Amino acid sequence: MTAISDLIVSAQFLSGAAAGLVGLLLLYGFRHRRPDWGLVWGAAVIIALATTGLLRGGLTDSGSRGAATIPLWQTGLGLVVGVFAAYGIHKLREGSIGAGAVAISVAGVWATVPDTESVAVMVGVTAALAWAWWPAKWATPHLVGALAIGLIAAWVATRAGVGRETGFIGAMGSLGMLGWSALAFPRSMPGLALAGHAVLVAIWSRWAGLSTSSGTAVMIGVAASVGIAIVLQIVSRLSRSAGT
């Protein structure tokens, strides 16, 4: 609870929330045109990062890793995960769980690397803007907006994971679950799918992401992802069978 309270009162979270509230007003004004939620989210994150000086580095409170070089494999994996997350966001855009899934995944990135200022900005923007997507339904991510969310979130998470491989893997897993939820979870039970998504993000962020080795982190996350997807599919089929 202390970490959450520290997040909420941090300048970075508040800057992100302020940018998100401006975006919220913009989406409300153009709500009849169903604007691209993802583009507004992405713009709010970039503006908030710029106004707090975080586009130039300073990944942690001390800024000690601000000039660190991101390994090529992490850059490549971040790009792949960002595109996969964008796929999931686009697939979930019209349902009732899309906004919640994005918010949970962003929270999962923060839970994995809670001391990074850039992630706090992203959490603040998401907290302020989520309402406009659902339940208000003023806007929804279009294809370009989904790519913006996925790639920007993956970029922020990749920067945050510099110097801590398991934390990076946990953050990537938290974002990747957006694509996995859309691909492997049953659409007929959205509440159950969102609960499964939350459980998997928790496992990737707080179990895999805090493991002692990268191999262990990957094995934990992958095993949980496959296992929970199978369980949800079985439950969905049993539910359909009971209803016929």
N, C-alpha and C positions, 0 to 999 in steps of 0.2 A: 504493500500500500504506500510505503514511503516513496518508492520509485515512481509510482503513478502520480502522487501529489507533487513531487519534484518536477515531473514532466509538465503537468498542467500549468504550473506557475513559471515555467522557464520562458525566457525571452524568445527562444526559437519556436516553441509550440504556439505562443501567443502571436508571433509574427505570421506563422502559417495560418492560424485561425482567422486573423484579421484579413489576410489575402483571400481566404476561403469565403468569408462573409461578404466581401465585395463581389466575388464570383457568384455567390448565392443570390444577391440582389440583381445581378446581371441576368442570371438564369430566370429569375422570377419575371423580370421585365419582358423577356423574349419567350416566355413559357408556351405561348400559343404556336410558336414555330418549332417547338421541340429541338432546341439547340443541342450541340454536341457537348455532353457533360465532360467527356474525357479531355477535350481541348481546353475547357475552362479550368479543369483540375490541373492539367499540365502547366498552363500559363500561371496559375496561382502558385504552384510549387516553385517554378523558376523565378518568379518575381520575389517571392519570400526568401528564397536562397540568396538572390542577388542583394536584397536590401539588408540581409544579415551578414553579408560578406562571405557566405559559404560556397559560392561558386568558385572562389579562388583557392579553396582548401580548407584547412581547419576542421578535420573530421571529428575530432573529439574536443572535450571541454578544454583540454590543455593545448590542443593544436599540434601535439607532438607528431602526429602521423599525417599532417596536412600535405607534406611534400613527398610522401611515400609513393613509390612506383607500383602500379597495379600489375600483377603478373599477367602475361598474355592469356594463360588458360582461364583465369578468372574473368578477364574481359570477354573472351569467347563464350564462356558458360553464361555470363550475365546477359549477353545478347540473345542466346538461345532461349533462356528462361523468360526474358522479356517478351519475346515473340510468342512463346507458348502461353504466357499469362494473358497477352493481348487476345489470343485465340479464345481463351476461356471467357474473358470479359465480354467479347463480342457475342459469344454464344449465350451468355447469361443476361444479356442487356435488357430483354423484355420481360424476364421473369421477376419474381418477388425476392429472389435471394442475391441478385447481382451486387447491389450496393452493400449488403451485409458481408458478402464474401470478400469484396475488395477491402472493406474496413477491417475485417478480421485478418486478412493477409498483411496489410500494412501494420496492424498492431503486432502481428507475429514477427515482422522484421524488427520492430522496436524492441520487442521482448528478447530477441536474440542479441542485439547490440544496443542496449538502452542508454549507453553513455555517449552516443553520437548525435551531434547537434542537427545534422542534415536530416536524419530520420525523424527527429522531433518536429521539424518543419513539416514534413510530409504527413505526419500523424495529425497535426493541427489543421492542415488544409482538408484532409479527408473527413475529420470530425465535423467541420463546418459545412462541407458541401454534400455530405451523404444524403441529407434530407431531400435535396432537390431531385435526386434520382429516384429514391423510394423512401417513404411512401408518397411524397408530394407528386412525383411523376412529371415534374416540370421539364426534365431533360433526360436524355439517355446517351450512353456512349455510342457514337457511330464507329465505323471501321478505323478512321484516322484517329479518333479520340481513344479508342481501345489500344491502338499502337502507342499512342502518347503515354497512356497510363502505364502500360507494361514496360516500355523501354525506359521511361524516366524513373519509375520505381526500381527497376533492376539496376540502373546506373547509380542511384542513391545507395541502394543496398550493397552494390559492389564496392563503392568507395568506403562504406561503413565497415566492410569486412576485411579491409587491408590489414595484414599482420596477424589475423586470427582465422585460420582456415576453417575450423569447425563452425565458427560464427558465420562466416560467409556461406557455408553449405546450409546452415539452418535458415539463413535469410533467403537464399535461393529456393529452398524447399517451401518456405512459407508463401512465396510468390508463385512458384510453380504449381501449387495446389489449386490456383485459379483455373489453369488449363486442365488439370487432372479432374477436378470436380465436374467441369463441363463435359469431359470426355468419358469418364468412367462411372459417374454417379447417376442413379435413376432420376429422370425428370418428373416422374409421376408423384413423387413425394418430396416437394421442395423443402419442407421443414426438416425432414430427416437428412436430406442432402446438405443443408446448411450446418446442421449439427455435426455431421461427419467431416465437413470442411473445417469446422472449428477445432475438432479433436485432432485432425491431422496437422493443422497449423501449430497447435500446442505441442505436438510431438516433435515436429521439425524444429521449432524455435527453442523449446525449453528442455528437450531431451537430446535430440540429435545435435542441435546447435551448441550444446554445452558438453559434448562428449570429449574424451581425451584424445581421440584421433579422428582423422578425416574418414578413414575406412569404416570405423564404427558408426560415425554419424550417417554416412550414406546407407549402410546396411539397415540401421534402425529406421530411417525415414522411408526407404523403399519398401521394406517389409510391412511397415504400418500402412503405407499408401495402398499397396496391393491387397492386404488383408481386409482393411475397412471397406474398400471398393467391393470386394467379393461379398462381404457381410451385407452391405446395403442392397446389392443386387438380389441376394437371396430373400431378404426381408421384403423387397418390392414385389418379387414374384409370388411370395406366399400371400402377400396382401391382395394381389390381383386374383389369385386363385380362390381366396376366401370370399371375395366379392362377387364371384361368378356362380 
